[in-house]
Amino acid sequence: MNITVNEEPIDVPSDVKTIEDFRKHFNLIEKKAMIEHNKVALRPDEYTDTELNEGDQIIVVRFVGGG
């Protein structure tokens, strides 16, 4: 399936069906990140129920500390 992640087109395997699958596939489980799906910011409790479809747009913003 082809989707856009942070404005870059990518092809994800067919077993990546939800945002939670996407997080696992890209090793984002342990990282602090905000995920936007088709211009809607998701809460973590929505990751499992939010399905990915051909052409979807994902934005991943990772939080880093510093100072």
A tleap script that builds the chain and sets N, CA, C and O, in Angstrom:
source leaprc.protein.ff14SB
mol = sequence {
  NMET ASN ILE THR VAL ASN GLU GLU PRO ILE
  ASP VAL PRO SER ASP VAL LYS THR ILE GLU
  ASP PHE ARG LYS HIE PHE ASN LEU ILE GLU
  LYS LYS ALA MET ILE GLU HIE ASN LYS VAL
  ALA LEU ARG PRO ASP GLU TYR THR ASP THR
  GLU LEU ASN GLU GLY ASP GLN ILE ILE VAL
  VAL ARG PHE VAL GLY GLY CGLY
}
set mol.1.N position { 0.850 -1.172 0.000 }
set mol.1.CA position { 0.000 0.000 0.000 }
set mol.1.C position { 0.896 1.235 0.000 }
set mol.1.O position { 1.909 1.273 0.698 }
set mol.2.N position { 0.528 2.220 -0.767 }
set mol.2.CA position { 1.276 3.473 -0.832 }
set mol.2.C position { 0.604 4.520 0.045 }
set mol.2.O position { -0.592 4.782 -0.081 }
set mol.3.N position { 1.395 5.115 0.938 }
set mol.3.CA position { 0.936 6.208 1.780 }
set mol.3.C position { 2.014 7.286 1.761 }
set mol.3.O position { 3.104 7.080 1.227 }
set mol.4.N position { 1.699 8.426 2.343 }
set mol.4.CA position { 2.667 9.512 2.450 }
set mol.4.C position { 2.976 9.712 3.930 }
set mol.4.O position { 2.073 9.880 4.750 }
set mol.5.N position { 4.272 9.690 4.258 }
set mol.5.CA position { 4.702 9.889 5.641 }
set mol.5.C position { 5.637 11.085 5.671 }
set mol.5.O position { 6.682 11.088 5.019 }
set mol.6.N position { 5.253 12.101 6.434 }
set mol.6.CA position { 6.024 13.346 6.516 }
set mol.6.C position { 6.392 13.851 5.119 }
set mol.6.O position { 7.534 14.220 4.841 }
set mol.7.N position { 5.378 13.851 4.258 }
set mol.7.CA position { 5.453 14.374 2.893 }
set mol.7.C position { 6.317 13.548 1.945 }
set mol.7.O position { 6.654 14.019 0.859 }
set mol.8.N position { 6.684 12.317 2.336 }
set mol.8.CA position { 7.458 11.420 1.480 }
set mol.8.C position { 6.607 10.199 1.148 }
set mol.8.O position { 6.097 9.548 2.059 }
set mol.9.N position { 6.442 9.872 -0.134 }
set mol.9.CA position { 5.684 8.671 -0.481 }
set mol.9.C position { 6.468 7.421 -0.080 }
set mol.9.O position { 7.668 7.322 -0.334 }
set mol.10.N position { 5.778 6.476 0.544 }
set mol.10.CA position { 6.408 5.211 0.897 }
set mol.10.C position { 5.431 4.075 0.626 }
set mol.10.O position { 4.220 4.280 0.548 }
set mol.11.N position { 5.975 2.895 0.487 }
set mol.11.CA position { 5.183 1.688 0.315 }
set mol.11.C position { 5.307 0.886 1.602 }
set mol.11.O position { 6.419 0.582 2.035 }
set mol.12.N position { 4.185 0.541 2.218 }
set mol.12.CA position { 4.211 -0.253 3.440 }
set mol.12.C position { 3.657 -1.643 3.138 }
set mol.12.O position { 2.812 -1.799 2.256 }
set mol.13.N position { 4.130 -2.649 3.866 }
set mol.13.CA position { 3.649 -4.013 3.632 }
set mol.13.C position { 2.148 -4.149 3.878 }
set mol.13.O position { 1.552 -3.344 4.594 }
set mol.14.N position { 1.556 -5.156 3.289 }
set mol.14.CA position { 0.109 -5.358 3.397 }
set mol.14.C position { -0.341 -5.689 4.818 }
set mol.14.O position { -1.522 -5.538 5.129 }
set mol.15.N position { 0.566 -6.136 5.688 }
set mol.15.CA position { 0.172 -6.444 7.061 }
set mol.15.C position { 0.090 -5.196 7.940 }
set mol.15.O position { -0.328 -5.287 9.094 }
set mol.16.N position { 0.478 -4.041 7.419 }
set mol.16.CA position { 0.347 -2.778 8.146 }
set mol.16.C position { -1.044 -2.229 7.833 }
set mol.16.O position { -1.265 -1.590 6.804 }
set mol.17.N position { -1.972 -2.498 8.752 }
set mol.17.CA position { -3.376 -2.156 8.502 }
set mol.17.C position { -3.901 -1.023 9.373 }
set mol.17.O position { -4.896 -0.388 9.023 }
set mol.18.N position { -3.249 -0.760 10.501 }
set mol.18.CA position { -3.704 0.286 11.421 }
set mol.18.C position { -2.526 1.190 11.789 }
set mol.18.O position { -1.376 0.899 11.460 }
set mol.19.N position { -2.832 2.275 12.466 }
set mol.19.CA position { -1.767 3.165 12.947 }
set mol.19.C position { -0.879 2.421 13.933 }
set mol.19.O position { 0.333 2.638 13.952 }
set mol.20.N position { -1.457 1.549 14.752 }
set mol.20.CA position { -0.650 0.764 15.686 }
set mol.20.C position { 0.325 -0.147 14.938 }
set mol.20.O position { 1.482 -0.277 15.337 }
set mol.21.N position { -0.138 -0.779 13.854 }
set mol.21.CA position { 0.753 -1.590 13.013 }
set mol.21.C position { 1.860 -0.723 12.432 }
set mol.21.O position { 3.019 -1.136 12.388 }
set mol.22.N position { 1.504 0.476 11.987 }
set mol.22.CA position { 2.471 1.423 11.439 }
set mol.22.C position { 3.544 1.748 12.479 }
set mol.22.O position { 4.734 1.754 12.165 }
set mol.23.N position { 3.117 2.020 13.732 }
set mol.23.CA position { 4.069 2.329 14.799 }
set mol.23.C position { 5.020 1.160 15.042 }
set mol.23.O position { 6.221 1.360 15.226 }
set mol.24.N position { 4.487 -0.050 15.044 }
set mol.24.CA position { 5.330 -1.236 15.248 }
set mol.24.C position { 6.299 -1.418 14.077 }
set mol.24.O position { 7.484 -1.680 14.284 }
set mol.25.N position { 5.797 -1.279 12.858 }
set mol.25.CA position { 6.625 -1.469 11.661 }
set mol.25.C position { 7.798 -0.488 11.628 }
set mol.25.O position { 8.905 -0.856 11.235 }
set mol.26.N position { 7.557 0.757 12.038 }
set mol.26.CA position { 8.604 1.778 11.995 }
set mol.26.C position { 9.277 1.992 13.355 }
set mol.26.O position { 9.966 2.989 13.568 }
set mol.27.N position { 9.065 1.042 14.266 }
set mol.27.CA position { 9.761 1.042 15.554 }
set mol.27.C position { 9.518 2.337 16.335 }
set mol.27.O position { 10.451 2.923 16.884 }
set mol.28.N position { 8.268 2.773 16.377 }
set mol.28.CA position { 7.903 4.001 17.090 }
set mol.28.C position { 7.216 3.721 18.423 }
set mol.28.O position { 6.729 4.650 19.068 }
set mol.29.N position { 7.170 2.479 18.841 }
set mol.29.CA position { 6.436 2.105 20.050 }
set mol.29.C position { 7.014 2.770 21.297 }
set mol.29.O position { 6.263 3.303 22.113 }
set mol.30.N position { 8.313 2.748 21.452 }
set mol.30.CA position { 8.943 3.281 22.665 }
set mol.30.C position { 9.286 4.767 22.571 }
set mol.30.O position { 9.726 5.361 23.555 }
set mol.31.N position { 9.095 5.359 21.426 }
set mol.31.CA position { 9.466 6.762 21.232 }
set mol.31.C position { 8.268 7.670 21.482 }
set mol.31.O position { 7.131 7.311 21.176 }
set mol.32.N position { 8.531 8.834 22.033 }
set mol.32.CA position { 7.482 9.835 22.222 }
set mol.32.C position { 7.207 10.486 20.867 }
set mol.32.O position { 8.080 11.123 20.277 }
set mol.33.N position { 5.986 10.313 20.392 }
set mol.33.CA position { 5.646 10.867 19.087 }
set mol.33.C position { 4.158 11.190 19.029 }
set mol.33.O position { 3.339 10.536 19.674 }
set mol.34.N position { 3.827 12.207 18.249 }
set mol.34.CA position { 2.453 12.555 17.947 }
set mol.34.C position { 2.219 12.122 16.505 }
set mol.34.O position { 3.052 12.371 15.633 }
set mol.35.N position { 1.091 11.479 16.259 }
set mol.35.CA position { 0.788 11.013 14.908 }
set mol.35.C position { -0.486 11.684 14.426 }
set mol.35.O position { -1.511 11.715 15.107 }
set mol.36.N position { -0.371 12.225 13.207 }
set mol.36.CA position { -1.512 12.853 12.553 }
set mol.36.C position { -1.875 11.972 11.358 }
set mol.36.O position { -1.009 11.594 10.569 }
set mol.37.N position { -3.149 11.654 11.236 }
set mol.37.CA position { -3.636 10.806 10.144 }
set mol.37.C position { -4.636 11.608 9.326 }
set mol.37.O position { -5.697 11.987 9.822 }
set mol.38.N position { -4.294 11.859 8.084 }
set mol.38.CA position { -5.154 12.647 7.193 }
set mol.38.C position { -5.599 13.961 7.847 }
set mol.38.O position { -6.777 14.315 7.856 }
set mol.39.N position { -4.605 14.661 8.391 }
set mol.39.CA position { -4.760 15.999 8.988 }
set mol.39.C position { -5.555 16.014 10.294 }
set mol.39.O position { -6.057 17.061 10.704 }
set mol.40.N position { -5.670 14.858 10.946 }
set mol.40.CA position { -6.337 14.773 12.242 }
set mol.40.C position { -5.348 14.182 13.241 }
set mol.40.O position { -4.879 13.057 13.072 }
set mol.41.N position { -5.031 14.958 14.292 }
set mol.41.CA position { -4.129 14.463 15.332 }
set mol.41.C position { -4.847 13.367 16.116 }
set mol.41.O position { -5.991 13.534 16.542 }
set mol.42.N position { -4.154 12.248 16.297 }
set mol.42.CA position { -4.745 11.102 16.992 }
set mol.42.C position { -4.292 11.026 18.440 }
set mol.42.O position { -3.161 11.379 18.774 }
set mol.43.N position { -5.190 10.561 19.289 }
set mol.43.CA position { -4.827 10.223 20.670 }
set mol.43.C position { -4.282 8.798 20.648 }
set mol.43.O position { -4.687 8.009 19.794 }
set mol.44.N position { -3.393 8.452 21.544 }
set mol.44.CA position { -2.848 7.089 21.572 }
set mol.44.C position { -3.913 5.995 21.641 }
set mol.44.O position { -3.707 4.911 21.095 }
set mol.45.N position { -5.035 6.251 22.293 }
set mol.45.CA position { -6.070 5.218 22.369 }
set mol.45.C position { -6.803 5.010 21.040 }
set mol.45.O position { -7.621 4.097 20.925 }
set mol.46.N position { -6.519 5.847 20.035 }
set mol.46.CA position { -7.134 5.697 18.714 }
set mol.46.C position { -6.253 4.920 17.738 }
set mol.46.O position { -6.714 4.569 16.652 }
set mol.47.N position { -5.013 4.645 18.090 }
set mol.47.CA position { -4.065 4.009 17.167 }
set mol.47.C position { -4.531 2.631 16.700 }
set mol.47.O position { -4.382 2.292 15.526 }
set mol.48.N position { -5.086 1.846 17.602 }
set mol.48.CA position { -5.472 0.479 17.258 }
set mol.48.C position { -6.680 0.439 16.336 }
set mol.48.O position { -6.793 -0.462 15.505 }
set mol.49.N position { -7.577 1.397 16.467 }
set mol.49.CA position { -8.821 1.399 15.686 }
set mol.49.C position { -8.737 2.198 14.394 }
set mol.49.O position { -9.642 2.112 13.564 }
set mol.50.N position { -7.677 2.971 14.205 }
set mol.50.CA position { -7.572 3.808 13.012 }
set mol.50.C position { -6.904 3.023 11.887 }
set mol.50.O position { -5.722 2.690 11.963 }
set mol.51.N position { -7.671 2.739 10.856 }
set mol.51.CA position { -7.179 1.943 9.735 }
set mol.51.C position { -6.442 2.807 8.719 }
set mol.51.O position { -6.781 3.970 8.497 }
set mol.52.N position { -5.430 2.207 8.115 }
set mol.52.CA position { -4.703 2.853 7.023 }
set mol.52.C position { -5.285 2.414 5.696 }
set mol.52.O position { -5.682 1.261 5.527 }
set mol.53.N position { -5.332 3.344 4.756 }
set mol.53.CA position { -5.826 3.052 3.409 }
set mol.53.C position { -4.870 3.639 2.383 }
set mol.53.O position { -4.094 4.547 2.678 }
set mol.54.N position { -4.943 3.111 1.196 }
set mol.54.CA position { -4.137 3.606 0.082 }
set mol.54.C position { -4.272 5.124 -0.014 }
set mol.54.O position { -5.383 5.654 -0.004 }
set mol.55.N position { -3.130 5.824 -0.107 }
set mol.55.CA position { -3.127 7.269 -0.293 }
set mol.55.C position { -3.220 8.093 0.984 }
set mol.55.O position { -3.196 9.322 0.925 }
set mol.56.N position { -3.327 7.438 2.137 }
set mol.56.CA position { -3.412 8.188 3.393 }
set mol.56.C position { -2.159 9.027 3.614 }
set mol.56.O position { -1.077 8.715 3.116 }
set mol.57.N position { -2.340 10.094 4.373 }
set mol.57.CA position { -1.231 10.978 4.730 }
set mol.57.C position { -0.992 10.895 6.228 }
set mol.57.O position { -1.904 11.094 7.030 }
set mol.58.N position { 0.252 10.599 6.593 }
set mol.58.CA position { 0.652 10.473 7.988 }
set mol.58.C position { 1.741 11.505 8.266 }
set mol.58.O position { 2.673 11.678 7.480 }
set mol.59.N position { 1.603 12.177 9.391 }
set mol.59.CA position { 2.661 13.057 9.882 }
set mol.59.C position { 3.078 12.519 11.244 }
set mol.59.O position { 2.238 12.294 12.116 }
set mol.60.N position { 4.374 12.317 11.418 }
set mol.60.CA position { 4.918 11.859 12.699 }
set mol.60.C position { 5.813 12.973 13.232 }
set mol.60.O position { 6.764 13.396 12.574 }
set mol.61.N position { 5.490 13.436 14.437 }
set mol.61.CA position { 6.313 14.452 15.107 }
set mol.61.C position { 6.875 13.793 16.341 }
set mol.61.O position { 6.133 13.404 17.243 }
set mol.62.N position { 8.200 13.667 16.381 }
set mol.62.CA position { 8.857 13.073 17.546 }
set mol.62.C position { 9.321 14.162 18.483 }
set mol.62.O position { 9.845 15.194 18.060 }
set mol.63.N position { 9.117 13.910 19.780 }
set mol.63.CA position { 9.490 14.864 20.807 }
set mol.63.C position { 10.882 14.512 21.322 }
set mol.63.O position { 11.183 13.352 21.604 }
set mol.64.N position { 11.714 15.526 21.437 }
set mol.64.CA position { 13.057 15.338 21.976 }
set mol.64.C position { 13.275 16.351 23.097 }
set mol.64.O position { 12.747 17.463 23.063 }
set mol.65.N position { 14.052 15.947 24.074 }
set mol.65.CA position { 14.356 16.851 25.179 }
set mol.65.C position { 15.608 17.648 24.883 }
set mol.65.O position { 16.384 17.312 23.988 }
set mol.66.N position { 15.783 18.664 25.616 }
set mol.66.CA position { 16.969 19.500 25.443 }
set mol.66.C position { 16.822 20.773 26.256 }
set mol.66.O position { 15.810 21.021 26.912 }
set mol.67.N position { 17.837 21.536 26.184 }
set mol.67.CA position { 17.691 22.773 26.918 }
set mol.67.C position { 18.964 23.529 27.061 }
set mol.67.O position { 18.981 24.601 27.665 }
savepdb mol mol.pdb
quit
